[in-house]
């Protein structure tokens, strides 16, 4: 079994997914559960097609992570700018 990283993007009307290690392997769905199910099927279909065409299936090389970044609100940024302004 191989483990491929999947990127899921949220849109206004649906979700989409792609696999960085398998160019062209993409899918979409209306819900997160649907896009997860669809991308699993897409990966299997993509790999089967590569094998049928005699192509080498690439090894997984990507990993995914999420990073938490503190982002101040617009209001606190505005207050900070006012405090740092020098009189003209």
Backbone bond lengths (Angstrom), bond angles and torsions (degrees), N, CA, C in turn:
res aa  C-N    CA-C-N  psi(-1)  N-CA   C-N-CA  omega(-1)  CA-C   N-CA-C  phi
1 X - - - 1.449 - - 1.528 109.03 -
2 X 1.331 115.60 139.54 1.457 120.95 176.79 1.520 108.58 -114.66
3 X 1.325 116.53 152.54 1.460 122.11 -179.89 1.527 108.70 -118.94
4 X 1.337 116.14 111.01 1.457 122.16 179.93 1.527 110.09 -101.21
5 X 1.319 116.01 139.65 1.466 121.01 174.49 1.526 108.43 -72.36
6 X 1.317 115.69 139.76 1.457 122.61 178.59 1.523 107.72 -124.82
7 X 1.320 116.38 133.12 1.466 121.55 175.35 1.520 107.39 -103.02
8 X 1.325 115.83 125.36 1.461 121.08 178.05 1.524 107.88 -113.30
9 X 1.321 114.95 128.08 1.457 120.99 179.39 1.524 109.00 -114.87
10 X 1.319 115.64 139.99 1.456 121.29 -178.92 1.516 109.86 -98.34
11 X 1.324 116.40 125.47 1.452 121.77 176.98 1.524 110.10 -109.29
12 X 1.311 116.03 -179.23 1.463 120.24 -179.72 1.525 111.85 -70.18
13 X 1.324 116.82 -34.89 1.462 120.23 -175.59 1.528 114.73 -113.60
14 X 1.318 116.96 -17.12 1.469 119.81 -179.47 1.517 109.64 -158.81
15 X 1.308 115.54 -177.80 1.457 123.05 176.28 1.525 107.12 -117.78
16 X 1.312 116.34 149.57 1.460 120.25 175.66 1.520 108.75 -129.20
17 X 1.316 115.28 157.11 1.460 120.68 -178.45 1.515 109.59 -141.63
18 X 1.326 114.87 149.05 1.459 119.42 173.63 1.524 108.81 -146.53
19 X 1.334 114.60 162.86 1.461 122.11 -176.85 1.526 107.47 -117.63
20 X 1.349 117.93 107.84 1.470 119.93 -177.11 1.535 114.18 -56.22
21 X 1.314 117.48 -33.14 1.466 120.29 -178.47 1.524 113.73 -81.14
22 X 1.336 117.33 -8.81 1.458 121.59 179.86 1.532 108.86 -126.91
23 X 1.328 117.63 78.58 1.464 120.15 -177.68 1.528 111.85 -51.58
24 X 1.316 115.16 132.72 1.457 120.95 -179.50 1.512 113.76 91.86
25 X 1.305 117.46 -7.80 1.464 120.95 179.32 1.529 108.07 -89.29
26 X 1.326 115.37 103.66 1.465 122.13 -176.57 1.515 109.67 -136.62
27 X 1.325 115.00 161.88 1.452 120.17 176.46 1.516 109.14 -159.93
28 X 1.321 116.23 170.73 1.462 120.99 178.58 1.524 108.85 -147.99
29 X 1.312 115.28 164.53 1.457 120.95 177.09 1.511 110.43 -166.77
30 X 1.317 116.51 158.42 1.460 120.74 -178.79 1.522 112.27 -76.34
31 X 1.316 116.87 -26.39 1.460 121.14 179.66 1.522 109.28 -124.68
32 X 1.315 115.86 164.69 1.460 120.16 177.37 1.526 110.50 -62.01
33 X 1.319 117.13 -42.26 1.468 120.27 178.74 1.522 111.14 -61.52
34 X 1.331 116.55 -40.49 1.456 120.21 -179.54 1.523 111.90 -67.41
35 X 1.335 117.43 -43.53 1.461 118.84 -179.55 1.530 110.54 -67.36
36 X 1.320 118.17 -34.86 1.475 120.25 176.07 1.528 110.81 -63.48
37 X 1.319 116.40 -45.44 1.467 120.49 179.04 1.533 109.75 -63.68
38 X 1.319 116.50 -44.57 1.464 120.39 -177.87 1.524 112.88 -65.12
39 X 1.333 117.64 -38.93 1.468 118.53 -178.70 1.525 110.54 -70.40
40 X 1.321 117.94 -33.26 1.483 119.60 174.95 1.527 110.01 -60.33
41 X 1.334 115.60 -45.81 1.467 120.02 178.38 1.530 110.82 -64.21
42 X 1.324 116.35 -40.46 1.464 120.45 -179.79 1.526 111.39 -63.74
43 X 1.331 116.97 -40.26 1.470 120.43 178.76 1.524 109.96 -62.43
44 X 1.327 117.01 -48.13 1.471 120.39 -179.91 1.530 110.55 -60.55
45 X 1.329 117.18 -44.41 1.460 122.05 179.24 1.526 111.05 -63.33
46 X 1.319 116.53 -43.20 1.461 122.28 -179.74 1.533 110.92 -61.93
47 X 1.319 115.75 -47.36 1.471 120.07 -179.55 1.529 110.71 -65.66
48 X 1.329 117.34 -41.49 1.475 119.65 176.55 1.522 110.73 -58.67
49 X 1.336 116.55 -42.83 1.463 120.35 179.08 1.516 112.27 -63.84
50 X 1.325 116.11 -40.67 1.465 119.60 178.50 1.528 110.45 -62.09
51 X 1.322 116.04 -44.28 1.474 119.90 -179.82 1.525 110.84 -64.11
52 X 1.334 117.39 -43.10 1.469 120.91 179.16 1.525 111.44 -61.90
53 X 1.330 116.19 -32.89 1.469 120.87 179.54 1.526 112.66 -85.69
54 X 1.330 117.01 2.25 1.457 120.94 178.91 1.512 114.04 76.40
55 X 1.331 116.70 15.55 1.466 120.66 179.47 1.525 110.23 -84.35
56 X 1.313 114.95 154.08 1.466 120.83 176.71 1.525 108.13 -82.92
57 X 1.319 115.92 128.46 1.461 120.76 178.07 1.529 107.43 -79.35
58 X 1.336 117.16 120.69 1.468 119.19 -177.36 1.517 113.03 -67.56
59 X 1.308 113.96 146.07 1.457 119.85 174.14 1.525 108.70 -72.25
60 X 1.311 116.85 148.01 1.470 118.91 175.35 1.527 110.48 -64.10
61 X 1.319 116.44 132.34 1.467 120.27 178.75 1.522 112.22 -126.80
62 X 1.327 117.16 -13.74 1.471 121.01 -176.74 1.520 111.19 -97.02
63 X 1.321 114.66 149.72 1.457 120.60 169.18 1.523 106.80 -128.74
64 X 1.279 116.68 161.54 1.454 120.44 179.04 1.518 110.51 -122.41
65 X 1.295 114.87 147.07 1.456 120.82 176.26 1.507 108.86 -144.99
66 X 1.290 115.82 156.19 1.455 120.35 169.86 1.520 107.18 -111.39
67 X 1.310 115.56 147.95 1.460 121.20 -177.90 1.524 108.03 -127.54
68 X 1.315 116.91 128.15 1.457 121.45 176.98 1.521 109.44 -87.26
69 X 1.315 116.10 127.10 1.457 122.85 -179.14 1.530 108.12 -125.27
70 X 1.335 118.66 123.14 1.461 118.48 175.91 1.522 109.68 -72.48
71 X 1.309 116.05 125.71 1.464 120.78 179.70 1.530 107.17 -121.82
72 X 1.345 116.16 115.08 1.468 118.24 -179.49 1.524 110.24 -67.05
73 X 1.316 115.10 152.04 1.457 119.63 178.69 1.529 109.78 -68.80
74 X 1.315 116.63 162.91 1.468 121.02 178.52 1.517 110.34 -60.08
75 X 1.313 116.81 -36.04 1.465 121.32 -179.35 1.525 111.47 -63.61
76 X 1.341 117.70 -45.05 1.467 119.95 -179.61 1.525 111.47 -69.44
77 X 1.358 118.11 -31.90 1.468 120.31 176.39 1.524 109.87 -66.67
78 X 1.328 116.92 -39.04 1.462 121.32 179.72 1.525 110.49 -63.95
79 X 1.337 116.96 -42.84 1.470 120.44 178.18 1.514 110.74 -63.77
80 X 1.322 117.98 -39.49 1.466 121.63 -179.68 1.521 110.61 -64.93
81 X 1.332 117.73 -39.49 1.464 120.59 178.67 1.528 110.48 -65.27
82 X 1.311 117.19 -40.27 1.468 119.58 179.80 1.526 110.87 -64.09
83 X 1.324 117.36 -37.18 1.466 120.68 -179.66 1.523 112.16 -69.40
84 X 1.343 117.10 -28.81 1.484 119.89 -175.13 1.523 112.95 -93.29
85 X 1.309 118.84 -7.47 1.474 120.78 179.94 1.520 110.10 -70.63
86 X 1.317 114.07 139.50 1.477 120.92 177.72 1.523 108.95 -98.47
87 X 1.292 118.32 141.92 1.477 119.22 176.86 1.517 110.62 -62.80
88 X 1.335 116.59 145.07 1.455 121.53 -178.25 1.514 112.19 -80.49
